[in-house]
Amino acid sequence: MANNGSNNIVRRYLVATAGLIIVAFGVALSLKSNLGTAPISCPPAILNLKFDSISVGTFTWMMHIILILSQVVMLGRKFKLSFLMQIPAAFVFGYLCDASIWLLKDVQVTSYFMQMLFCILTVIITAIGVRLEIAGNAWMLAGEKTAVVLSEVSRISFSNIKVGLDVYMVVISALFAQLAFGSLTGDGANIVIREGTLILAIFTGLCMKVTDPLVDRMVKKIL
């Protein structure tokens, strides 16, 4: 019985890690599209344009640590030790983002059609990856967990909190871009906030309604 339990834990982490890998690849795809990245990835991407000696992945895990600290402040003594698993998840995800960006470094996107194709692929990939992360019930990224905590503390629905958090991420990123580059979308050559950001914010959730049942059936066979 103990062995079965251990095997199940290993399988759960493998499923969740597969989710992290897929979501990280989605981040790299959205950046390569140069059409706008997902709201949660806007701050790291914008900061990387200004401070290019620090990678997108490093800024990503730094942002996640800040989000975890905000959970500690909001929850106080209600913050559970299990929530600390978000810390290794942040580091793993950050370095997976950098690895995915490196893998795509030589890919050339030469037309708006290709940009939009990459954006649509990002929607599908992200939807699948997020569901794997949730289904694995092991690693938990701070972006999603912070939205859950905010919802519990404020007693506002998760969906409304998630939209509000996405808007906040985009707004602060746009303001920083305006101050740093004189543009709300990026540094001119590299676009972080544009129609792709809106597409990812709206359609990833809608796509999950289609992909979730397929992913759940696959995960059920594994777990």
C-alpha positions, -999 to +999 in steps of 0.1 A: +000+000+000+028+024+009+045+016-023+014+023-043+010+057-025+046+066-033+041+056-069+010+078-071+029+108-057+056+103-083+030+101-111+013+132-098+045+152-099+053+139-134+019+150-147+022+184-130+058+188-143+047+180-178+021+208-173+049+232-163+070+223-193+041+228-217+031+261-201+067+273-202+069+264-239+037+284-244+054+315-229+083+311-253+059+307-283+040+338-273+072+358-270+084+345-304+051+356-320+059+392-311+022+398-309+018+399-271+023+374-243-001+362-216-009+388-188+010+369-161+041+369-183+040+406-192+060+419-162+090+395-166+090+401-204+090+439-201+116+439-174+138+416-195+137+442-224+150+469-200+175+447-181+185+422-207+213+407-186+186+391-165+166+364-183+128+362-186+129+330-165+148+347-137+124+376-136+095+350-137+106+332-106+114+365-088+078+377-095+065+344-082+084+348-050+068+382-045+034+367-051+041+340-025+051+366+000+019+385-007+000+352+001+019+351+035+008+387+042-028+380+033-032+346+050-009+351+081-012+320+103-035+304+078-006+301+053+001+264+052+035+248+049+024+229+019+020+262+001+058+265+002+060+240-027+052+270-048+089+281-043+105+252-061+078+253-087+087+289-093+124+281-099+116+251-121+091+271-142+114+300-145+143+279-159+119+259-181+108+293-196+145+301-203+151+267-218+120+270-241+131+305-252+165+291-261+150+262-281+131+287-302+159+313-306+166+304-342+129+303-353+120+331-377+085+345-377+082+364-410+045+373-414+014+383-395-001+350-404+028+332-386+025+355-356-012+347-353-006+310-358+020+311-330-006+329-308-033+303-315-008+275-307+000+293-275-036+293-265-040+256-271-007+246-255-013+268-224-048+254-219-034+218-220-005+227-197-025+245-171-050+216-169-021+191-165-007+213-137-041+213-119-048+176-125-014+166-111-022+183-079+015+186-070+034+216-082+014+249-080+024+281-096+020+312-076+000+331-102-030+307-099-026+302-061-025+340-055-058+344-073-073+316-052-061+333-020-073+367-031-107+352-038-109+335-004-098+366+015-120+391-004-149+367-010-150+378-046-154+350-072-123+334-085-131+343-121-135+380-113-103+380-092-084+363-121-096+389-146-087+417-122-052+402-116-046+398-153-056+434-159-033+446-131-004+427-146-009+442-180-014+477-167+017+478-145+037+463-174+024+489-198+031+517-174+067+505-169+071+501-207+059+537-212+084+550-187+113+529-199+107+530-237+080+556-244+057+528-256+029+509-239+035+477-259+073+471-255+106+486-266+095+491-302+112+461-318+099+436-293+061+435-286+049+423-252+014+438-249-008+438-280-037+418-295-020+385-286-023+395-249-060+399-252-064+367-272-045+347-246-064+363-217-098+355-233-095+324-253-072+302-231-101+297-206-125+290-234-101+266-250-099+247-217-136+239-219-127+218-250-093+204-240-100+197-203-121+166-208-094+152-232-066+159-207-086+145-178-092+112-196-055+109-203-045+118-167-070+094-153-052+065-171-019+076-156-030+083-121 
